[in-house]
Amino acid sequence: MFCDQFKKYRRMTGMTQEEVARFLMVTPQAVSKWETGNGTPDISLLAPIADLFCVTTDELLGRTLTDPDSSLEEIYRATEEAYRERYGKCLRLLKKNPQNEKILLQLLSLSAEWLSREKDQLSADETAELISAARDYAQTLHKKGGCATRTRAHGLLADIYMAVGEFSRAREEIECLPSGRYTRSRMLGNLALNEKDPAQAREFYRESISDTLPWLFWDMERIAQSYSASMQEDFKTNRSKMDEIYGIEYAVIHAIGAEGTPLLRHHLCNASIRLAQKAVWSGDHAQAFTFLDEFMANARSLRSGMAESTVASSPVLPDSPRAVRALTKESVLFRLSWNAFNPLRSHPRFIKYREEAEAWEDTIPPSSAD
């Protein structure tokens, strides 16, 4: 009851009835009546009282709300339960926590999974009801959620439409996703697969990779550089780890197509020159020249006009001065001057690499960025 909660929180704050009365601008007799249950405050005083005791009005009134996070975790883990039961639990939780973003997203996620896996077990009316509710949930999230929430909501609603074969509606939801985001390309790839157009799907998935993979490669290369900086501590171990990272980068780029965006070709330059270095260390000069040929071919294609093509091919990635500077004449010559290539310096092919690079004219001004 209110009287018990009021008395408990007043005592917890260490305030007297007179001090509470002065703060709320009421008489001490009124406060005394609230605690004995012989009277209740005006509803307009509930918020000030809650603020005074540093509690919520629900706590002041003795109401306990279900914790949506813990309840959602239980629903998420209850994979052995039928979708109908899990969906029903989410609906009951939503009634206690109206418009909670996490619950709404969970309902959308359950709907998409349910329709995708058990659509044939649902009646036409049940399917229509699920879709209608999902549309309402997504609209609510679009109005009140942030960018990430809206993206997730539209993506899940698109999944729902794809599950029931409403591809035109799925496309409309995908078009609501932020332009240039990998999510949009991936969703369009999913849609193309559902529409039995695998060639188009591959192109969308390539776009998705082109938008996201460069970020991963930047971090991978920084990890590799950290091992390079630690070689004085343990040369063999740290060099092996560095080579392994660049080998993975090289393999991944070739698996998705080296003819991708300029940024991916830039990373291929980084990986191929490092693997050429590794081949020299291991005494395999023929393999080293294979990697060096690839390095020069990509450097040759990227040494001019990279800034413009980077922005055009991947609008979500910033125009990176660092990437432009890495492909200047000076950068290529610097890499070819590494001590690891000393055993190759007198070879005619290596001499031609240097002569070609020295003859280049840099059309891109060096960046002043760090």
N, C-alpha and C positions, 0 to 999 in steps of 0.2 A: 504494500500500500504506500501511497505518497507520504503519509506521516512518518512511516518507518524509514523510508529512503531519505527524506529531508533531514531527520534527526541524525541518521548515520553520517551523511556527508557533512553536516554542520559540525559535528564532533570531530570528524577527520580533518577538517580545516582548522580546528582549534578556535573557532569563533563563538562568541556568546550570542544569545538571542537578541540582545540589545545592539550588538555590532551588525548583525544581519539586518535588523530593522532599520538602522541608520542608512545602510547601503541601499536598501530597497525603498527607503522613504515610506515606511509603514510603521505602525505602532508595535511596541514589544508584545502587547497583548495579542495582536494578530498572529505574530510568529508563534507565540505559545499555543494558540488554538490549532495552528497547522500541525504542530508536533503531537498534540493530544488527539487529533482526529476530529476536533470539534469545529473545524473550519478548513477551507481550502483557499489558496491564493487565486486571484484573478488570472485567467489564462495568459494575459499579456505579461505576467510576471514570470512565467515558466522559463523563458529564455534567459532573462537576467539572473535568475536563481541558478540555472545550470552553468552560466558563465562564472558566477561567484564561486561555485564549488568545483569548477574545472571538470565538469562531466557533460554528457549529452542529455538532452531532454528525455530520451528513451531510458537512459540509466536512472534519471531522476524519478521517472514514473514506474521504475521497476520492470521495464520491458527488456527482454533479452532477444536479440536478433540472431538468426542463424549466420554463422561465419561462412560467407560464400566461397572463400578460398579453400577452406578445409573440406567443405561439402563437395565442391567441384572436383577436388582431388580424389575423393572417394568415388564419385561417379566415373571419373576418367579411368580409375583403376579397375572398376567393376566390369571388365571386358567379358566376363562369362555371362553377364545378364543380357537379356534380349534388348534390342534397341528401343522397343516400346517402353520397357521399364525405366531405362536410363533417361529417355526423353521425358517421361512423366516426372521423374525426380527433378529434372532441370526445370520443368514448368512450375512445380511446387516451390522450388527454391526461388524462382523469378517472382512469384507472388509475394514472397517475404522481402525481396530485394528488387523492387521494380526498376527497370532500365539499367541494371548492372551490366556493364560492358562485357565482363568475363563470362557471365551467364549467357548473354545473348550470343556471343561468339561460340560458346559451347553448344548451344542449341543449333546454330547454323552448321557447325562441324558435324554434329550427330545426324542432322538431316541429310547432309551431303553423303555421309558414309552409309546411312540407312538406305537411301534411295539408290546408291551405287551398287550395294551388295544384295539388297532384298526387295528391289522394286517390284518384281513379279509376285511377291507375296502380299503386296498391298492392293487394296481396292482402288478404283479410280477416285472415289471420294476422299479416301485417306491421302492419296498422293496429292490431290489438289489442295487439301487442307494443309499439308506439310509445306507445299510450295508457297501458298498464300501467307502462312505464318512466317516463313523464312524471308519473304519479301518485306514484311512489316519489320522484322528484326533488323534487316539490312538498312532499311530507311531510317530507323531510329539511330543506328550506329553512324550512318552517314551524317546525320544532323548534329549529334552530340560528341562523336569521337574525333580523335586526332587523325593525322595522316596515316599512321600505321594501322590504326583500327579500321579506318575506312577502306584501306587497301585490302586488309584481311576480309572484311565483310563482303566487298564486291567480288573478291576472288572465290569465296565460299559459295556465294549465290550463283556465280558462273558455273562452279562445279555441280551445283544442284541442277541447273538447267541442262548441263551436258549429260548428266545421269539419266534424265528423262527424254533426251533427244531434242530439246528445244534450243537448237544451235544459234538461231538468230538472237534469241534473248540472252544466251550466254555471251555472244559477241558484244551486245550492248553493255553488259556488266563489265566485260574486259576493257571496253573503251573508257570506262570510268576510272580505271587504274591510272596512276601517274604516268605520264608519257616518258618513254625512255627507261623506265624501271625494268629490271630483269623479270619481275613478276609478270608484267604485261606480256613480254615475249614468251615466257614459259607457258602462260595461260593460252596464248594464241597457238602455241605448239600443241598443247593438249587438245584444243578445239580442232585443229587440223587433223590430228590423229583420229578423233572421233568422227570426223567427216570423211575419213578414208583417203586422206591426201598426205601420205608419208613424206613426199618430197618437200611440200610446203612446211610440214612440221619440222623437218630437219633444219630448214632455213631459220625458222623462229627460234629453235633451240640454240642454233649457232649465235644468233643475236643475243640470247640470254647469256650464253657463255662469254661472249665478247664484252658484255656490260659488267660482268662480275669477276671473271677470272684474272684480269690484270691486277685488281686489288690484291688478290691472293698471291699472285706472283711477286708483287712488290714486297710483301711481308716474307715470303719464302726466301727471296734474295737477300733481304736484310738478315735473316737468320743465318744464311750461308756466309754472309760477310762477317757475322759475329764469330763464326767458327774460324774464318780466315784470320781474324784479329787475334785468335787464341792459339795460333799454330806454334808460337814460341813455347807454350806450356806443354803441348803434346802434339807434335807435328803430324805424325801418322794418323792418329785418331781423328783429329779435327779436320785434316785435309780430306779424309774419307767421308766424313759427315757432309762437308761442303760439296764434294763431288756428287754425293748421293742426291742432295737437294736439286742441284742443277740437272742431274740426269732425269729426275722425275719431271721437272719443268719442261725439259726438251721432249720427253716422251708424250706428255699431255698435249703440248702444242701440236705435235705431228699427228696425234690421234684425232684431234678435232679439225685439223686442216691448217697448215702454215700459211695458207693464202688468206687468213682472216684479217682482222683490222690491223692497222699500222702498229697499234700498241702491242698486239700479240707478236708481230714480227720483231718489234723492238726487244721483247723478252726472249725471242728465239736467238737474237744476236748475243744477248747476255749469256744464255745457256750454251750456245755453240762455242763461243770463245773460251769459256771455262772448261768445257769438255775437251777442246783442243789442247788446252794446258794439261789436263789430266792425261791425255794420250801421250804427250811428250814425256811427262814424268814416268809413264809406264814403258817408254821405249818404243811405242807403236807410232812411228812417224807417218806411215801411210794413213792411219786413222786420223791423226792430227790434221793432215792436209784436207781430209774430207770435211772435218768440222770447220776448218779455216775457210774453205771454199764457200760453205754455207754462210758463215759469218760475213764474208765480203759481199756475197750476193744480196743478202738482206740489208747490209749497211749501204750498199750501192743504191738500192731501191728506196731507201728511207732518208738518205742524206739531204734531200731537199723537199720542201713543201709538207713536212710532217705535221706542223701545227694545224694547218687547215684540214688535212685529211683526218686527223685525230678527232677534232670536234665533230666533223660530219659523220664519222662512223660510230661514234659513241658519245651522244650528247650528254649523258649523265656524268661522264668523266671530265674532270677539269683539263684545260689546256695546260699540260705539264712542261714548264720550262726545263726541268731536269731531264725529261725524256728527249726534248729537242737538242739540248746541249750534248747529250750522250752520243749523238750521231754526227757530230761535227767532224771535220777533218782531224782536228787535234785529238779528239777522243779515240778515233780509230787508230791513229798513229801511236797513241799512248798504249793502247792495248797490245798492239803488235810489238811494242818495245819491252814487254814484260820479260823478265829474266828467264822465265820458263821456256821461252822460245829461242834461247841462245843456240841450242843444237841445230836449229833450222835456218839460221841467219844467212848462211852462204848458199842455201838451196835456191835455184833459179825461180821456183814458184813463189817462195817467200819474198824474194827480192822484187818480183813483179807486184805483189800485194803492196809493198811499201811505195814503190814507184807510182802505182795507180793512185793511192791515197794522197801522196804528196802533190800530185797534179790536180787534185780536186780544188775547186773554189767554193768556199762556204757561202751559200746563198742565204743562210739563216744566221742572223746576228746572235752572238753568244748571249745567254740570259744572265742577268745580274742577280737572279734568285739564288738562294743557297741550296 
